[in-house]
Amino acid sequence: ETGVTQTPRHLVMGMTNKKSLKCEQHLGHNAMYWYKQSAKKPLELMFVYNFKEQTENNSVPSRFSPECPNSSHLFLHLHTLQPEDSALYLCASSPNTGGAENTIYFGEGSWLTVV
Amino acid sequence: AQSVTQLDSQVPVFEEAPVELRCNYSSSVSVYLFWYVQYPNQGLQLLLKYLSGSTLVKGINGFEAEFNKSQTSFHLRKPSVHISDTAEYFCAASKTSYDKVIFGPGTSLSVIP
């Protein structure tokens, strides 16, 4: 039990589908993140939320739409994805977005396959 | 901008042999350093972190890392690896200010029976 729960663990979707990834953290943290992990590529930070407000968007295409209704929940809405978007999507949380207390806790990830 | 370099993308090592995974960071100011491990089909979890004080940091599963300010390095070591140590290892760094954590590209450790 990592304290960060992601659902679904596996998702297969067509390029015209709309789906969402869900993340929930039970650690009382203020910051939440979405990362993309593709085979043989470095971990890519996609979005950062701090106290429900988006503080970073690393030039992510608009077909990925994050939503953070409160500090415990984070969604990633997916729409008209491309096959190259197939990857492991990791949600994470931390007490804050930087500094000494910033141990990041990761969920187990959602494996996304776009067909 | 802060950056983290892991020069070895893959490290094969025989079981019970020692291993060192290298990490270098670019920063002229104080920095916090982390090592995370990702076992197959799982998310990342913290192995150890350096905040201040002793330059030798001990973590879980027998791993340790040494902070070397002059060489801007934070190499991870284990004196005797096990099959279960096969995983991806990520070095990460954060400045003292409220700055985001930057991850290195990762090193894949394969322990050979």
Interface residues (C-beta under 8 A of the other chain):
Chain A: T2 V4 Q6 K41 P42 L43 L45 V48 E56 L90 A92 S94 N96 T97 G98 G99 A100 N102 T103 I104 Y105 F106 G107 E108 G109
Chain B: Y32 F34 Y36 N41 Q42 G43 L44 Q45 L46 K49 L51 S52 F90 A92 S94 K95 T96 S97 Y98 D99 K100 V101 F103 G104 P105 G106
